[in-house]
């Protein structure tokens, strides 16, 4: 029998999640939220996600599927009136690579790599949309340099901005394009290569694996890869190899 799931996910996973939903035997009602939630900080991201979860009809769905990772604790504290299922992942790159072990291995062997995927290239690399992120609220744009800031804000303010925010690229030296087999992969790769050349960075194309997204949607939730959160419990960071766990919450919200 097909199950009916409410899928709540980050827009950078749109193509991959929709592909898996279309091919699944289950009935999937998806809702994708702006990637700018990550720029809002742990508390505001969690509050925004909780509002969406609270609107889910518990009589209509067998479970809520969260197409997210821990995302800097942005999913911590989330709870629902139906079971929630989330991959045990630090962030979405694990979902594009197929396992947290593969992500950890690549990360350690390739320090300074910035990942490109279909969603990251299509949805842009800037921060939160609208007035959500602090930099957006201040009118500061990623990638602007000192001269641009000085012209708009004055030299003293420009120096402060560079000291506090700096160039978002300073910790990176390589673009890694993850090919998950969706959309116009050739165009994505060409764009990623061009940006790497423009910045003078290294470039690498690696093969992605969307098995975690597919398993999440198909209801194939093994204990190693997925956390199933029962009603009355909330998501919490576990600070170990499991990445996350769940803990009981009383009716008054005490833990």
N, C-alpha and C positions, 0 to 999 in steps of 0.2 A: 504494500500500500504506500502511495506517495504521501510524504509529510508536507506540511505547509510551514515555511519558514519566512520570517522577516529578516532580511539582510540589511545591515547598516554598515556602510563602509566608507573609506576615504576615496575621493574621486580619482586619485592616482591609480587605483586598482580597477577602474571602470571597465576597460576592455576585457581584461582577464577574468574578472568576476562575472561579467555578462556572458562571456563565452561559456564558462562553466555552468552558469544558471540555465542557459539555453539547452545544454546537452544533458542536464540532470533529469532524473525521473521525478524529483521533488518539485513542488510548486514554490517558487521563490518570488517574493515581493521585495525588490531592492530599493534602497534609498541611499544616495551618495551625498556626502557632506564635503564642504570645501577643505582642501588641504591646509588652508590658512589656520585651521584649528590648532595646528601644532605650534604656531607662533604666539598663541594666547597664554601659554603657560599651563601648568598642570591643573590648577583649580578651575580656570575658565573653560578649558577643553573638556574636563570631566563634567562640569555643569551643563555645557552645551549638549554633550552626548546624552546625559541623563534626561534632559528635556525631551529628546527624540524617543528615548526608550520608554519614558512614561506615557507617551501617546500611543504605544503599541497595544492593540486590543488583545488581552490575554485569552479570550475565548476563541480567537480566530487563528492563533498560531501555536504550533507545537514547540517552537523555540525561537530565540533571537540569535542570529549569527552576526558576530562582530568581525568584520573584515579589517582588523587593525592588529598592531602589535601593542606592546606595553607603551610605546611612544612617549618616552620621558615621563612615565607615570600618568599620562593623560587619560588612561582608562581606569586608574585606581579609584575605588569607591563605587563603581557602577553596580547597580542592582536592578532586578526586574521581577515581575510577577509571574514570569514563565522562565524556564531554564535559558541561560545564555551560554553560548559556546564561542570561544576565542582561541586562535592559535597561540601556542606558547612561543612568542617571538618578541624580540626587543623592538623591532620596527618593521616597516613594510618590506625592506630589502630581503629579509628572511622569506617572506611570502613569494618574492620574485625568484629566489634562488632554490627554494624547495625544502630547506631545513636550516635550523639555527646553527648546526654544526658546520654546514657548508659556508654560511655567512661568517662565522667566527674564524674559520680557516682562511678565507679570502681576506678578511679584514686584517688579520695578523701578518699575512704575507704581502699585503699591498697597502701599507700605511699611506694616508694622504689621498686615497681614491674617493672621488665623488661619483655617485651612481646616476646613470641616466636610464630611464625606462620609457615606454610609450606614454604613460600617464604623466611622468615628470616633464617630458618634452612638450606634450600637448597642453598641459595645464599651467605651464610656466614655472619658472624657478624662483619667483619672488615670494614675498611673505604673505601674510593674511590679506584677504580682500577687504575692501572698505576701510573702516577705521578700527580694526580689531587689534592688530599688532602695534607695539609701541613705536617701532620705526615708521610704520604707516601713519600713525597718529601725529608724529613729528614731521611728516612729509619727507622722510629720509628714504632714499632708494638704494637697494642693494647694488653694489658695483660702482657707485659714484666715487670720484676721487676727491682729494683735498681741494683742488682748484674749483671744481663744481660746487662743493660745499661753501667755499670762501665767497664765491660770486653771489650765492643765494643768501647766506647767513652771516657773512663777515668772517674775517680771519680767526678771531678768538673763538667764535662758536665752531668754526670748521675744525680747529685743533681739538676742541673738546669732543666733537662727534667722532673724529678719527681715533681718538684715544679710547672712547667708550665702546664704539661699535666696530671701528676698523673696517678693513676690507674682508667681506665674508669668504673670499677665496684664499686667504693667507695660509690656512692650514691644509690646503689641497694642492696637488701637483699632477693629478691624473684623472681623466674621465674614463669610467668603465660603463659601457653600454650593455645592458642585459637584454638579450633578445628572447622574448617570451612567445614569439610566433604569432603576434596579433598585429593588425593594422598594416601600415606601409613600412615594414621593417627596414627596407633599403633607404627610405627617406629619413627615418629616425637615425640610422647609423651615419648617414652622410652629414646630418646636422650636428650630431655629437662629435664626429671627426673634425668638422669645420671649427667648432668651438674650441676643441682641444688645440688645434693648430693656431688659432687666433690668440690663445692664452699662452702658448708655448708649453703646453702640458703633454704628458704621455697619453696614449690612447690604447684602450683594449676593448674588444668585443668578446663577451662570454655568453654561453648558452644558459638561459633561464630554465626554471622548472616550476610549473604552477600546480604541482600535485597537492600542496597544502590548501590552496584555494578550492581546488576541485573536491578534496576530501571534506572540507568544511561544508560545502554546499550539498554534497551527496549524503552527509550524515555519517561519514566514516571517521569517527572521532576516537582514535587510539589515545591512550593516556600519555604517551610520550610527547605527542605533538599538540594536543588540545586540552584546554581547561573547560570543563563543564560546570557552570555555576548554578546551583539550585536556587529556587526562590528562598528568600530569607538569608541569603549570603551575598557578599560583594567581592569584587576583584581586588586583589592586593599584590604588590610586588613581593616576590619571595627571596630576592637577593641571593639566588643560587642558580644552578644550571637549569632548573625548571622555569625560571624567569618570572612566573606568576603563580598565585594560588588563590583560593577563596576562603573567606572567613565569615562566621555567623554574625548577623546583625539583629539586635532586638527591635521590637516595635517602636521604641523611643529613639532608635538610631544609635544606641550605645554598642560598642564592639567588645 
